[in-house]
Amino acid sequence: MRTRRIRGTVAAAAATASALVLASCSVTGGGGGGQASGSDTGPVTINALFMKQAGYTEDDVAKMVDGFQKDNPGITVKPAFVAYEALHDKIVTSAPAGTYDVVLIDVIWPAEFATKGIVQDVTDRIPAKWKDEMQGGAMASALYQDKFYGVPWYPSTKLFYYNADLLSKVGATEADIQTWDGVLSVAKKLKDAGVVKYPLSWSWAQAEALICDYAQILGSMGGNFTDDSGKLVVNKGPGVQALEWMKKTIDDGLTDPASTSMLEDDVNKAMASGSTAMALNWESTLRDLNDKSISQVVDQVHVMATPKGSSGDNPGVNGSMALSIGARSKHADAAWKFIEYISSQQVQDQFATSTMPNWKSSYQDANVTKTNPEVFKAAGVAYDSMIARPEVPNYTAVSQILQVEIQNALLGKKSPQQAMDDAVAQANALK
């Protein structure tokens, strides 16, 4: 399966694909077992698993749950939250017991979760009109082999944040950072003038965050992760050039060397303290940087789509998320009702300061966009072109290999070429 850029709406075939109702599921770590019919009579309690960072806050989810329970007094929802880095494994290990009726999944997991029977195929529940009403990047978030294994909760990508007050000290504006070359030029001016010691910070810890940052730089140089056969090709052309570019920003003293141990929350804190001038991060970042209780740079930071690279492209990484029903949920109908509610346009528009809605018409509604105008403007550009991470059933293993080898290069343990040669050899040898 080819790693692709996503533009526009998902193919109509996806919405009209014939539904497969799983007669049984073979959940990783557990034996066979029938999927519950999901029909619920009487009061029921459903358990839902979310992540702590980025996107909707725990308080947002609590308000959504409260609204849903008022409308559906027969259904009680118990939400649980884990860090993104723990979310995948929590879903997998809890699947055999059917612990969670609703789980939040990343765009990189449908292939694995579908083939392992961890979440339900909900194609027959998806209204056909959604393919026209939702953002294409959102619709693709739970799609695998023309079947839906969840409901898009929100489209997402990393955007580029810059502290305009700091940039102004060297006479720079947003017009000067439309390309990565421009970013580096401004970063050098900031460093040389002593405005900040390290103008750039990144989420380059050995984690999925690193793959997201690498993907955006790779895409800006015209690269893809895989060829038509699904084999990694990041040891050629743009794949190596992107990593060389990353390493050079460290060597030149423009990137904080601590970036190799930083996640998105750490980058957020660096921006909030004023010690970093520019960074990639998710849509909820501007909300946090304008929160007086945690930020020293309120009203100083602005946001734009990813700068353009050597290819002239500037795709964001597809970080969309979806809500799935656990394959062994005993309350699938109640779970579906909850998912429909919290992914609805009416509910999403209420929380647009945190996360961008799925729904196209929300981006044309001044009453919605006024709550977060800068992010709506930047995201509207970014969602038009997104680069996917490798779309393979063994994604987790492939990602871990890439994380290790990219870090080997960033830490100077290997050359970028050798690191990517080793990554490709290991990943393509996986069965």
C-alpha positions as CSV (number, residue, x, y, z in Angstrom):
1,M,0.0,0.0,0.0
2,R,1.5,3.3,-1.0
3,T,2.0,6.1,1.4
4,R,0.1,8.9,-0.1
5,R,-0.9,12.6,0.2
6,I,-4.5,13.0,1.1
7,R,-6.4,15.7,-0.7
8,G,-10.1,16.4,-0.7
9,T,-12.7,13.9,0.3
10,V,-12.2,10.2,0.7
11,A,-13.2,8.1,-2.3
12,A,-16.9,7.4,-2.6
13,A,-16.3,3.7,-2.7
14,A,-15.3,3.9,0.9
15,A,-18.7,5.1,1.9
16,T,-20.6,2.6,-0.2
17,A,-18.4,-0.4,0.7
18,S,-20.4,-3.4,1.7
19,A,-20.6,-3.9,5.4
20,L,-18.9,-6.8,7.1
21,V,-20.4,-7.8,10.5
22,L,-17.7,-9.7,12.3
23,A,-19.1,-13.1,13.2
24,S,-16.2,-13.6,15.6
25,C,-13.0,-11.8,16.5
26,S,-9.5,-13.0,17.1
27,V,-8.2,-10.4,19.4
28,T,-4.5,-10.3,19.9
29,G,-3.6,-12.0,23.2
30,G,-7.0,-13.8,23.4
31,G,-8.8,-16.7,21.9
32,G,-11.8,-16.5,19.6
33,G,-15.1,-15.2,20.8
34,G,-18.3,-13.8,19.3
35,Q,-18.8,-10.1,18.8
36,A,-21.7,-8.9,20.9
37,S,-24.8,-7.9,18.9
38,G,-24.7,-4.6,20.8
39,S,-28.5,-4.3,21.4
40,D,-29.0,-2.7,24.8
41,T,-32.1,-2.8,27.0
42,G,-32.2,-1.1,30.3
43,P,-29.5,1.1,31.9
44,V,-26.0,0.4,30.7
45,T,-22.5,1.6,31.5
46,I,-19.9,2.0,28.8
47,N,-16.2,2.5,29.3
48,A,-14.3,4.9,27.0
49,L,-10.6,5.3,26.6
50,F,-9.1,8.7,25.6
51,M,-5.6,10.3,25.5
52,K,-4.4,13.0,27.9
53,Q,-2.5,15.2,25.5
54,A,-3.4,17.4,22.5
55,G,-6.8,17.6,21.0
56,Y,-9.7,17.8,23.5
57,T,-8.9,18.3,27.1
58,E,-10.1,16.1,29.9
59,D,-12.4,18.9,30.9
60,D,-13.8,19.1,27.3
61,V,-14.5,15.3,27.4
62,A,-16.2,15.6,30.8
63,K,-18.5,18.3,29.5
64,M,-19.3,16.1,26.4
65,V,-20.1,13.1,28.6
66,D,-22.3,15.3,30.8
67,G,-24.3,16.5,27.8
68,F,-24.6,13.0,26.4
69,Q,-25.8,11.6,29.7
70,K,-28.5,14.3,30.1
71,D,-29.8,13.4,26.6
72,N,-29.4,9.7,27.3
73,P,-30.3,9.0,31.0
74,G,-30.1,5.2,30.4
75,I,-26.5,5.3,29.5
76,T,-23.6,6.0,31.9
77,V,-20.2,6.8,30.4
78,K,-17.0,6.3,32.3
79,P,-14.0,7.9,30.6
80,A,-10.4,7.0,31.2
81,F,-7.3,8.8,30.0
82,V,-3.7,7.7,29.3
83,A,-0.8,9.5,27.6
84,Y,-0.6,9.1,23.9
85,E,2.5,7.0,24.2
86,A,0.6,4.4,26.3
87,L,-2.7,4.5,24.3
88,H,-1.9,1.9,21.6
89,D,-0.7,-0.8,24.1
90,K,-3.5,0.0,26.5
91,I,-6.0,-0.7,23.7
92,V,-4.3,-3.9,22.6
93,T,-3.8,-5.4,26.1
94,S,-7.3,-4.6,27.2
95,A,-9.0,-5.9,24.0
96,P,-9.3,-9.6,25.0
97,A,-11.3,-8.7,28.1
98,G,-13.5,-6.3,26.3
99,T,-12.6,-3.6,28.9
100,Y,-13.4,-0.6,26.8
101,D,-16.5,-0.1,24.6
102,V,-15.1,3.0,23.0
103,V,-11.4,3.6,22.2
104,L,-9.7,6.5,20.6
105,I,-7.4,5.4,17.8
106,D,-4.7,7.1,15.8
107,V,-4.8,7.2,12.0
108,I,-1.8,4.8,11.9
109,W,-3.6,2.0,13.6
110,P,-6.7,0.9,11.6
111,A,-4.7,-1.6,9.5
112,E,-3.3,-3.4,12.6
113,F,-6.5,-3.2,14.6
114,A,-8.7,-4.4,11.7
115,T,-6.5,-7.4,10.8
116,K,-6.2,-8.4,14.5
117,G,-9.9,-8.0,15.2
118,I,-9.4,-5.4,18.0
119,V,-12.1,-3.0,16.9
120,Q,-15.4,-3.5,15.0
121,D,-16.1,-2.8,11.4
122,V,-18.7,0.0,11.5
123,T,-19.1,0.5,7.7
124,D,-22.8,-0.3,7.8
125,R,-23.3,2.4,10.5
126,I,-21.6,5.2,8.6
127,P,-24.1,7.5,6.8
128,A,-23.2,7.9,3.1
129,K,-23.6,11.7,3.3
130,W,-20.6,12.0,5.6
131,K,-18.2,11.5,2.7
132,D,-19.4,14.9,1.4
133,E,-19.9,16.6,4.7
134,M,-16.6,15.8,6.4
135,Q,-13.0,16.8,5.7
136,G,-11.2,14.2,3.7
137,G,-8.3,13.9,6.2
138,A,-10.8,13.1,8.9
139,M,-12.7,10.5,6.8
140,A,-9.5,8.6,6.1
141,S,-8.6,8.4,9.8
142,A,-10.4,5.1,10.4
143,L,-10.4,3.6,6.9
144,Y,-8.7,0.4,5.9
145,Q,-9.3,-1.5,2.7
146,D,-12.5,0.4,1.9
147,K,-14.0,-0.3,5.3
148,F,-14.5,2.0,8.3
149,Y,-13.2,0.8,11.7
150,G,-14.3,3.9,13.6
151,V,-15.8,7.3,13.3
152,P,-13.6,10.3,12.6
153,W,-13.4,12.5,15.8
154,Y,-11.2,15.2,14.4
155,P,-8.7,15.9,11.6
156,S,-5.3,16.9,12.8
157,T,-1.8,17.9,11.7
158,K,1.1,19.8,13.1
159,L,1.2,23.5,12.4
160,F,4.1,25.9,12.7
161,Y,4.2,28.3,15.6
162,Y,6.4,31.4,15.9
163,N,6.8,34.0,18.6
164,A,6.2,37.3,16.6
165,D,7.7,39.4,19.4
166,L,11.0,37.6,19.4
167,L,11.1,37.6,15.6
168,S,10.5,41.4,15.5
169,K,13.7,41.9,17.5
170,V,15.6,40.9,14.3
171,G,13.2,42.6,11.9
172,A,11.6,39.3,10.8
173,T,7.9,38.6,10.2
174,E,5.8,35.7,9.0
175,A,6.7,36.6,5.4
176,D,10.3,35.6,6.2
177,I,9.5,32.1,7.4
178,Q,7.3,30.7,4.5
179,T,10.1,28.3,3.6
180,W,12.4,26.1,5.7
181,D,15.4,28.0,4.3
182,G,13.7,31.2,5.6
183,V,13.1,29.6,9.0
184,L,16.8,28.8,9.3
185,S,17.9,32.2,8.2
186,V,15.7,33.9,10.8
187,A,16.8,31.3,13.4
188,K,20.5,32.3,12.7
189,K,19.7,35.9,13.1
190,L,18.0,35.3,16.5
191,K,20.9,33.2,17.7
192,D,23.6,35.7,16.5
193,A,21.7,38.6,18.1
194,G,21.4,36.7,21.4
195,V,17.6,36.9,21.4
196,V,17.4,33.2,22.3
197,K,20.1,30.6,22.6
198,Y,18.3,27.9,20.6
199,P,15.6,29.4,18.3
200,L,14.1,26.0,17.4
201,S,12.7,23.2,19.5
202,W,11.3,19.9,18.3
203,S,9.6,16.7,19.5
204,W,12.5,14.4,18.6
205,A,12.5,12.0,21.6
206,Q,12.4,8.3,20.6
207,A,8.7,8.2,20.2
208,E,5.9,8.6,17.6
209,A,6.3,12.4,17.9
210,L,9.7,12.1,16.1
211,I,8.1,10.3,13.2
212,C,5.5,13.1,12.9
213,D,8.1,15.8,12.7
214,Y,10.2,13.8,10.3
215,A,7.2,13.2,8.1
216,Q,6.5,16.9,7.6
217,I,10.1,17.6,6.7
218,L,10.2,14.6,4.4
219,G,7.0,15.7,2.7
220,S,8.2,19.2,2.2
221,M,11.2,17.8,0.3
222,G,8.9,15.8,-2.0
223,G,9.4,12.5,-0.3
224,N,7.2,9.5,0.7
225,F,7.9,6.7,3.2
226,T,7.2,3.8,0.9
227,D,7.0,2.7,-2.8
228,D,4.0,1.2,-4.5
229,S,4.7,-2.2,-3.0
230,G,4.7,-0.8,0.5
231,K,8.5,-1.1,1.0
232,L,10.3,1.7,2.8
233,V,12.4,3.9,0.6
234,V,13.5,6.5,3.1
235,N,17.2,5.6,2.4
236,K,17.0,7.4,-0.9
237,G,16.8,11.0,-2.0
238,P,14.4,13.1,0.2
239,G,14.4,10.5,3.0
240,V,18.1,11.0,3.7
241,Q,18.0,14.7,2.8
242,A,15.3,15.3,5.4
243,L,17.4,13.6,8.1
244,E,20.5,15.5,7.1
245,W,18.6,18.8,7.4
246,M,17.4,17.8,10.9
247,K,20.9,16.9,12.0
248,K,22.4,20.1,10.6
249,T,20.1,22.3,12.6
250,I,21.5,20.7,15.7
251,D,25.1,20.9,14.5
252,D,24.6,24.6,13.7
253,G,23.3,25.4,17.2
254,L,19.9,26.4,15.9
255,T,17.9,23.5,17.4
256,D,18.0,22.9,21.1
257,P,20.0,19.7,21.5
258,A,17.5,18.7,24.3
259,S,15.0,18.2,21.5
260,T,16.2,14.6,21.2
261,S,14.5,14.0,24.6
262,M,11.5,16.2,24.1
263,L,7.8,15.4,23.4
264,E,5.1,17.8,22.2
265,D,4.3,18.9,25.8
266,D,8.0,19.7,26.4
267,V,8.1,21.8,23.2
268,N,4.9,23.5,24.3
269,K,6.6,24.5,27.6
270,A,9.7,25.8,25.8
271,M,7.5,28.0,23.7
272,A,5.4,29.1,26.8
273,S,8.6,30.1,28.6
274,G,9.8,32.2,25.7
275,S,13.0,30.2,25.4
276,T,12.0,28.9,21.9
277,A,11.0,31.1,19.0
278,M,9.6,28.6,16.5
279,A,8.3,25.0,16.6
280,L,5.9,22.4,15.1
281,N,3.0,21.3,17.2
282,W,-0.6,20.3,17.2
283,E,-3.7,22.6,16.8
284,S,-4.4,22.9,20.5
285,T,-1.0,24.6,21.1
286,L,-2.2,28.1,20.6
287,R,-4.9,27.6,23.2
288,D,-2.2,26.6,25.7
289,L,0.2,29.4,24.8
290,N,-2.6,32.0,25.4
291,D,-3.4,30.5,28.8
292,K,-2.1,33.0,31.4
293,S,-1.9,30.3,34.0
294,I,0.8,28.4,32.1
295,S,2.2,30.7,29.6
296,Q,4.6,33.7,29.7
297,V,4.0,34.6,26.0
298,V,0.2,35.3,25.9
299,D,-0.7,37.0,22.6
300,Q,2.9,36.8,21.3
301,V,2.7,33.6,19.3
302,H,1.1,33.1,15.9
303,V,0.5,30.0,13.8
304,M,0.8,29.1,10.1
305,A,0.9,26.0,7.9
306,T,4.2,24.1,7.6
307,P,6.9,26.1,5.8
308,K,7.7,24.9,2.2
309,G,10.7,22.8,1.5
310,S,12.9,22.3,-1.5
311,S,10.1,20.7,-3.5
312,G,7.8,23.6,-3.0
313,D,5.4,21.4,-1.0
314,N,4.3,21.9,2.6
315,P,2.2,18.9,3.7
316,G,1.2,18.4,7.3
317,V,1.4,14.9,8.8
318,N,-1.9,13.2,9.0
319,G,-2.5,12.9,12.8
320,S,-6.3,12.5,12.6
321,M,-8.0,10.5,15.3
322,A,-11.1,8.3,15.4
323,L,-13.4,6.7,17.9
324,S,-13.8,2.9,17.5
325,I,-16.0,0.3,19.2
326,G,-14.1,-2.5,20.9
327,A,-14.5,-5.8,19.1
328,R,-15.8,-7.4,22.4
329,S,-18.0,-4.6,23.6
330,K,-21.2,-5.9,25.1
331,H,-22.9,-2.5,24.5
332,A,-22.1,-1.7,20.9
333,D,-25.3,0.2,20.2
334,A,-24.8,2.4,23.3
335,A,-21.2,2.9,22.3
336,W,-22.3,4.0,18.8
337,K,-24.8,6.4,20.2
338,F,-22.1,8.0,22.4
339,I,-19.7,8.2,19.4
340,E,-22.3,9.8,17.2
341,Y,-23.0,12.4,19.8
342,I,-19.4,13.5,20.6
343,S,-18.4,13.5,17.0
344,S,-21.5,15.5,15.9
345,Q,-21.1,18.9,14.3
346,Q,-23.2,20.5,17.1
347,V,-20.9,19.2,19.8
348,Q,-17.6,19.7,17.9
349,D,-18.4,23.3,17.1
350,Q,-18.8,24.1,20.8
351,F,-15.2,23.0,21.4
352,A,-13.5,24.5,18.4
353,T,-11.0,26.5,20.6
354,S,-9.4,23.1,21.4
355,T,-9.7,21.1,18.3
356,M,-10.8,21.5,14.7
357,P,-14.1,20.0,13.7
358,N,-14.6,17.2,11.2
359,W,-17.3,19.1,9.3
360,K,-16.6,21.2,6.2
361,S,-19.3,23.7,6.8
362,S,-17.9,24.6,10.2
363,Y,-15.0,26.2,8.4
364,Q,-17.4,28.6,6.7
365,D,-19.4,29.5,9.8
366,A,-18.2,32.8,11.2
367,N,-19.7,31.9,14.6
368,V,-17.4,28.9,14.8
369,T,-14.2,30.2,13.2
370,K,-14.2,33.3,15.4
371,T,-13.5,31.2,18.4
372,N,-10.1,30.2,17.0
373,P,-9.5,32.2,13.7
374,E,-5.7,31.8,13.4
375,V,-5.8,28.0,13.8
376,F,-8.8,27.7,11.5
377,K,-7.0,29.6,8.8
378,A,-3.7,27.6,9.1
379,A,-5.5,24.3,9.5
380,G,-7.7,24.9,6.4
381,V,-4.5,25.1,4.3
382,A,-2.8,22.2,6.1
383,Y,-5.7,19.8,5.8
384,D,-5.7,20.2,2.0
385,S,-2.5,18.3,1.7
386,M,-1.3,15.7,4.3
387,I,1.4,13.1,4.2
388,A,0.6,9.7,5.7
389,R,3.0,7.7,7.7
390,P,3.6,4.1,6.5
391,E,0.2,2.5,6.1
392,V,1.2,-1.1,7.0
393,P,-0.3,-3.7,9.4
394,N,3.0,-3.8,11.3
395,Y,3.2,-0.1,11.7
396,T,4.2,-0.1,15.3
397,A,7.3,-2.2,14.6
398,V,8.2,-0.1,11.6
399,S,7.8,3.1,13.5
400,Q,10.0,1.9,16.4
401,I,12.8,0.9,13.9
402,L,12.6,4.4,12.3
403,Q,12.6,6.1,15.7
404,V,15.8,4.3,16.8
405,E,17.6,4.9,13.5
406,I,16.6,8.6,13.1
407,Q,17.8,9.2,16.7
408,N,21.1,7.4,15.9
409,A,21.7,10.0,13.2
410,L,20.5,12.9,15.3
411,L,22.8,11.8,18.2
412,G,25.8,11.4,15.8
413,K,26.0,7.7,16.3
414,K,25.5,7.0,12.6
415,S,25.5,9.1,9.4
416,P,22.0,9.9,8.1
417,Q,22.6,7.6,5.1
418,Q,23.8,4.7,7.3
419,A,20.9,5.2,9.7
420,M,18.3,5.1,7.0
421,D,19.9,2.2,5.2
422,D,19.7,0.2,8.4
423,A,16.1,1.3,9.1
424,V,15.0,0.2,5.6
425,A,16.8,-3.2,5.8
426,Q,15.2,-3.9,9.2
427,A,11.7,-2.7,8.3
428,N,11.6,-4.5,5.0
429,A,12.7,-7.7,6.6
430,L,9.7,-7.8,8.9
431,K,7.1,-10.4,8.2
